[in-house]
Amino acid sequence: MPGFSQRPLAVCICCLFAGLPAAHAAAADDDAPLRLRQERRFNVMAGKGAQPAAIGTGLAKPAGEDDRHPLFLIADHMDGQDGQNGQVAVAEGNVELRRAGLLLFADRVVYKVLDDEVEASGNVRLMEDGAVVNTPWLRLRLADTIGHTEQVDYNFVRQVKSEFYRGKDTVVAVAANNYSSSGAPMMLNVPNTYGLPTVAPERRPSEASGRAERLDFAGKNQFRFTRATYSTCKPGQDDWRLQAETMHLDYDREVGTVRNATLRFQEMPIFYLPTGSFSLNGQRQSGFLHPTLVASSKNGLDVSIPYYWNIAPNYDATIQPRYMAKRGLQLGVEGRYFDYNYSGVTQAEYMARDQQRDERRYAYHVQHQHNLGRGVSAMVDWQGVSDDLYWEDMSSRLLRTAQTQLLRQALVSYAPTSWLSTSVEVLRYQTLQPDPKTPISRPYFLEPRINFNIYKPNLFNTDTMMTGQYSRFTHTDTVNYPNGERLVMYPQVSLPIIHPAFQITPKFGLHMTRYQMDQALADGRTSVTRSVPTFTLDSTVVFERETRWLDNNYIQTLEPRLYYVNIPYRDQGKLPLFDTALADFDFAQIFSENRYSGFDRVNDANQLTAALTSRLLDPATGTERFKAMIGQRYYFKSQRVLIPGETMRQKDFSNLIAAVSGVVLPKTYVDAAWEYNYNADANERFSLGARYHPDFGKVLSASYRFVRDPMNDQRPLVEQVDIGGQWPITSRWYAVGRYNYSLRDSQLLEAIGGVEYNAGCWSLRVVGQRLAALSGAPNTSLFIQLELNDFASIGSNPLSLLRRSIAGYGKTNELPTGGSQDPFQ
C-alpha cells in the first residue's frame, strides 16, 4: 500500500491526505524531504456529527463543511495510508494531537479520518475544557466525544461561584425599645471591599480528581466511571475521597451521581451511600443536606437533618426535622419562589410539645412581593410566634432574641405615572414581653393607612409636591390609647436655583391635619383640625481641588451648607400621639424641617442650620474614599411645641454633631460620630469604630458606642464595646472571635470564639457562642463543622453566625488566588 514517512514531522492532518497521490514518488526515500505539490486544507470535522470528506479520491467536500477546526499532528514519525478501510494516520514518538479545545499527548496515535476516531497508547494525556485524563490507552471519537479508556487518573477544573464574601443586607444598629441589647456590630455596615484591597472574584476554580478502572466518555461534558474515586483534593493528596462502584459526572447539569459509594476521611469511613447525587458547582439539587449538630445549654444536644427539594428552577423547599434533647422534636419548613413578577419566602416551625414548658410552640414568617402590572404591586410581610420567649429559647441570633415587635404588614401600591404614587396598607404587631420587669409598650395598629404622593418637577419652573395620608389607628387598650382617624394634606412648592457650583432652593408648604376620635379629647371635642404653614431655604456651595494623601491622588471637596426653617407656633398639646416620637439628632435630621417623626406634631421653628462637609474622591472613578462632616443648628427663639418626656430647648445653639468615615490609613477604615450637648456640658452620643483589613482572611475590628440618657446622668441608655476579628495564627490555622459587652449593664451580650483549620481541600471549624437573653439565663452553644470543599459539610455550620457577627469575615477555604494562600509569606 503506498505511503510515506518523515522524521520529525508536524503537519495538518487535513493536508496529509489532500495531496497523497502526487506525493508518493517523493516519499520513496525516507531521507527525502516531504513536499506536497498541491496543498488543499480543509476541516475533517466540520461540526459535531459531520461526515468527513473523501480525501485523495477526487470527491467534492460535503456541503456546509468549513475550515474553522482543523486537526494537527506533531510526532517524531508519521505514516499516512489510504486503503479500503479508509484513510489512516499513524504517528509515533512524542505525539501531539491538537484541535480547537482539545490536546492529546501519547507515544503512539492512530487516527481514522473517516470515523474521526483516535486510538492512543503509551503515556496518554488528554486535555479538554479543563479536564485532564492520564491513562495508558484511550479510544475516542472526536466528533461526539464518545469513547472509553481504562486505568485512568483524572483531574477536572471548573469555575464555580465564590462565597468567600457573601452579600448581606445592611443592618440597622439601633434598638428602638432596648438599647442595651443592640447587637449589630458597628462595622458590619461597611462593605467588605470598601476602599480596601479585598475585592474577591465572583468565581473561583473548583478542582476534582480521582482514579477509575474504566472511564466511558458519553458525550461532551459527560463522564461515566467504573470503580472510581472522587475528591476535591490535589491529585495524590486524597485526604478525603468518595469511593463508588459507578459514578457519573454530568458537567452540563453540574450534577454527580454515584452508586454503592463510601465516603472516607483520612482513610476512615464516614458514611455509606447505596445511591446518591451531589452538586458539582454548589447549585441547587434535591437531596439531604449535611446534618447539623450543636450542643446548647438551653436545648441540650441539638440535631437537625434538612432535606432540600429543588421543585423547579424558580421553586424550592427545605424540610428540616430538628431534635433537641431537652425539648423534643420540631419540624421546620422553608419554601422559596421567584418569577418575573413575584417572589417570596415562607418559613414555619412547629413543636407539638416542648418538654420543658409542656406546651405547643411555633413560629412563622411569610414574605411576598408581587408586580400585578399596570403600576400595581403588592407586598405581605407577616410573622408571629407562639409565646414571648420563643426566640430566646430557639434562636442563636442576638438581633432576633432582642426582637420584641414582630411586624405584620400587607400593602398594595399603585403608581400609574412617574409623578403619582399611592398605597393602601394594614400594619399590625405582635408585641413580645420576655421580661415582666420591663414591659414593652404595644404600638398602635394601622387598619388601614392610605398614602398618596404627587411630584411634578419643572412645573412653571417650580417643583410641586403633594403628600397625603389617611390613617385609622386602633389599639387593644382603648382606655389608655383611644382609637381615632387622622387625615393629612401637605402641599409644597419649591423654586430650585441650580448652578454647577451652588444650589439655592426656597420651599413653601401648608401642613393641614384633621383628627376624628372615637372618644372625646380633654376639651370634649371628638374632631380637631390643625393648619401650619412652613418655609425652608436650602443652599449649598461645592468647592473642589486636587490633592494627594497616602501616596494617592484625590479630588477634595469643601461643601458648606445653610438650611433655614421658619414654622409658626400652633398649640398642639391636646392632639393625640399615635405614631410620633422625637427623632435622633443626626445629619439626616439636622436638614429636616420637623424634629419629630410622624405627623402628630409639627415643631415651631425659627432656626438656621450650618454644616460643612469635605470629601476625598477617586479622580478616576469618582468613588468616595473619605468624608468628614460637622454641623450645628441655631435657634432664634425658644421651643414651645413638646411631647411628653421632652425637655424644652431655649433660644440657643443646638448640640454640635460631627462625623468622619472612610479610609484614614492604609487598609484601615474608620467610622466615628459625635454629638455634644452644650447646655449639659456632656457627650450626648458618641460612637467610634475601626476596621483593619490588610488581606483576605485577615481582619480586626473594634467599636465603642455611647448614648446618654437625658433623664438619668448616672446611667446611659447605651454603652457598649464590641471587638471582633479573623486572623491567621499559623499557615493553616485561623482564629475567629467576637466580644460584645454592655458597660451600662455590666453584662456580656455575646461572646464568640473559635478556630478554623484550612487544609486546602477541606476545613475544620470549632466555634463556641455565649448569647445573652432579655430574661433568664444566657445560652451557650458549640459548633463543630468538617467541610469537604465543594462536596459536603458534616456537623453544625457556624458560617452564618460568623458572617453576621464578625465584620469582614471571609471563608478561609475559598481564599482567592489573588490573596496570600500562606498568610505568613
LINPEZI-V661207 format. One record per residue. N is the residue number from 1. NEAR is the number of other ideal C-beta (glycine too) atoms within 12 Angstrom. Layout:
BEGIN
n,near
N,NEAR
N,NEAR
END
This chain:
BEGIN
n,near
1,15
2,21
3,27
4,36
5,31
6,30
7,21
8,19
9,32
10,23
11,37
12,31
13,45
14,39
15,33
16,43
17,45
18,34
19,28
20,39
21,22
22,20
23,30
24,23
25,16
26,22
27,28
28,14
29,14
30,17
31,12
32,16
33,15
34,32
35,19
36,27
37,16
38,15
39,19
40,25
41,26
42,32
43,34
44,46
45,37
46,25
47,21
48,16
49,18
50,24
51,22
52,33
53,33
54,22
55,36
56,30
57,20
58,12
59,15
60,12
61,24
62,20
63,11
64,14
65,25
66,19
67,20
68,19
69,26
70,26
71,41
72,31
73,44
74,29
75,36
76,21
77,27
78,39
79,35
80,43
81,28
82,29
83,19
84,10
85,13
86,25
87,35
88,30
89,44
90,32
91,42
92,25
93,25
94,24
95,37
96,32
97,40
98,29
99,31
100,17
101,20
102,31
103,27
104,43
105,31
106,38
107,24
108,31
109,44
110,36
111,44
112,31
113,40
114,28
115,25
116,35
117,32
118,43
119,29
120,38
121,24
122,23
123,22
124,35
125,30
126,41
127,24
128,30
129,22
130,24
131,32
132,26
133,42
134,31
135,32
136,19
137,28
138,40
139,30
140,38
141,26
142,42
143,31
144,21
145,35
146,23
147,35
148,27
149,35
150,25
151,22
152,36
153,30
154,37
155,31
156,37
157,24
158,28
159,22
160,29
161,24
162,29
163,30
164,35
165,33
166,21
167,15
168,24
169,13
170,12
171,24
172,15
173,32
174,26
175,29
176,23
177,27
178,33
179,29
180,32
181,41
182,38
183,44
184,35
185,42
186,39
187,42
188,36
189,27
190,32
191,25
192,33
193,26
194,29
195,34
196,33
197,23
198,34
199,21
200,31
201,22
202,17
203,18
204,29
205,24
206,31
207,29
208,40
209,34
210,40
211,31
212,34
213,23
214,26
215,39
216,28
217,35
218,22
219,22
220,23
221,25
222,25
223,42
224,31
225,41
226,25
227,24
228,36
229,33
230,43
231,38
232,41
233,31
234,21
235,24
236,16
237,21
238,26
239,27
240,38
241,36
242,41
243,32
244,36
245,25
246,28
247,41
248,34
249,39
250,26
251,30
252,18
253,21
254,26
255,27
256,40
257,31
258,35
259,24
260,19
261,34
262,24
263,30
264,23
265,28
266,18
267,13
268,13
269,16
270,26
271,20
272,18
273,27
274,13
275,17
276,29
277,28
278,38
279,30
280,33
281,30
282,28
283,22
284,24
285,27
286,24
287,26
288,25
289,27
290,29
291,27
292,36
293,29
294,34
295,27
296,33
297,25
298,33
299,33
300,23
301,21
302,36
303,25
304,30
305,23
306,26
307,23
308,26
309,22
310,22
311,17
312,15
313,14
314,17
315,21
316,27
317,24
318,31
319,27
320,30
321,25
322,32
323,25
324,34
325,20
326,21
327,30
328,26
329,24
330,33
331,24
332,31
333,28
334,27
335,28
336,27
337,24
338,20
339,16
340,11
341,18
342,22
343,22
344,25
345,26
346,26
347,26
348,27
349,36
350,26
351,32
352,17
353,18
354,27
355,21
356,21
357,21
358,12
359,18
360,20
361,35
362,25
363,34
364,26
365,31
366,27
367,28
368,28
369,25
370,23
371,21
372,17
373,14
374,11
375,19
376,20
377,26
378,27
379,27
380,26
381,27
382,27
383,29
384,28
385,35
386,27
387,24
388,29
389,30
390,36
391,36
392,36
393,41
394,38
395,29
396,42
397,26
398,42
399,30
400,32
401,37
402,36
403,35
404,34
405,28
406,30
407,27
408,27
409,31
410,27
411,29
412,26
413,26
414,23
415,23
416,16
417,14
418,12
419,20
420,20
421,23
422,27
423,29
424,27
425,29
426,26
427,31
428,28
429,31
430,29
431,26
432,33
433,23
434,31
435,23
436,13
437,10
438,19
439,18
440,27
441,21
442,23
443,30
444,34
445,31
446,34
447,24
448,23
449,35
450,25
451,30
452,26
453,27
454,26
455,23
456,21
457,18
458,14
459,17
460,10
461,14
462,21
463,25
464,24
465,26
466,27
467,26
468,28
469,33
470,28
471,35
472,27
473,36
474,26
475,28
476,18
477,16
478,17
479,10
480,14
481,23
482,24
483,27
484,35
485,29
486,35
487,27
488,35
489,27
490,31
491,25
492,30
493,28
494,30
495,24
496,23
497,19
498,19
499,13
500,10
501,17
502,19
503,23
504,22
505,27
506,24
507,31
508,24
509,30
510,24
511,35
512,26
513,35
514,25
515,34
516,24
517,27
518,20
519,19
520,17
521,21
522,14
523,13
524,11
525,18
526,19
527,20
528,28
529,19
530,31
531,21
532,31
533,26
534,33
535,27
536,31
537,27
538,29
539,28
540,29
541,21
542,24
543,18
544,20
545,17
546,14
547,20
548,13
549,21
550,18
551,8
552,21
553,17
554,30
555,27
556,27
557,30
558,24
559,27
560,23
561,32
562,28
563,33
564,28
565,35
566,26
567,35
568,22
569,22
570,25
571,17
572,31
573,21
574,19
575,33
576,38
577,33
578,35
579,27
580,31
581,24
582,25
583,23
584,27
585,31
586,27
587,30
588,17
589,27
590,36
591,32
592,26
593,35
594,32
595,36
596,32
597,22
598,29
599,35
600,34
601,38
602,37
603,40
604,32
605,37
606,24
607,35
608,27
609,37
610,26
611,34
612,27
613,30
614,32
615,28
616,33
617,28
618,20
619,19
620,11
621,11
622,14
623,21
624,22
625,33
626,34
627,33
628,29
629,32
630,28
631,35
632,30
633,38
634,27
635,29
636,21
637,23
638,19
639,28
640,24
641,30
642,24
643,28
644,14
645,12
646,22
647,17
648,18
649,30
650,16
651,17
652,20
653,22
654,32
655,36
656,33
657,36
658,30
659,31
660,27
661,34
662,32
663,32
664,26
665,19
666,18
667,25
668,28
669,40
670,32
671,36
672,30
673,38
674,31
675,34
676,25
677,26
678,21
679,19
680,17
681,12
682,22
683,26
684,32
685,33
686,29
687,38
688,28
689,37
690,33
691,44
692,29
693,40
694,25
695,32
696,40
697,43
698,31
699,45
700,31
701,40
702,32
703,38
704,30
705,41
706,31
707,34
708,29
709,21
710,23
711,14
712,11
713,15
714,10
715,20
716,27
717,30
718,35
719,29
720,41
721,28
722,41
723,30
724,42
725,37
726,45
727,30
728,32
729,22
730,15
731,19
732,23
733,24
734,37
735,30
736,41
737,35
738,46
739,26
740,42
741,27
742,33
743,22
744,26
745,23
746,13
747,22
748,27
749,41
750,43
751,29
752,41
753,30
754,36
755,29
756,40
757,27
758,33
759,28
760,27
761,30
762,35
763,37
764,31
765,39
766,28
767,39
768,30
769,43
770,29
771,39
772,34
773,35
774,37
775,25
776,20
777,16
778,24
779,35
780,27
781,36
782,30
783,35
784,27
785,34
786,35
787,36
788,34
789,34
790,40
791,39
792,35
793,33
794,27
795,30
796,34
797,29
798,40
799,34
800,25
801,37
802,42
803,33
804,30
805,42
806,45
807,44
808,45
809,47
810,40
811,39
812,43
813,37
814,37
815,36
816,28
817,16
818,16
819,29
820,20
821,21
822,16
823,26
824,16
825,9
END
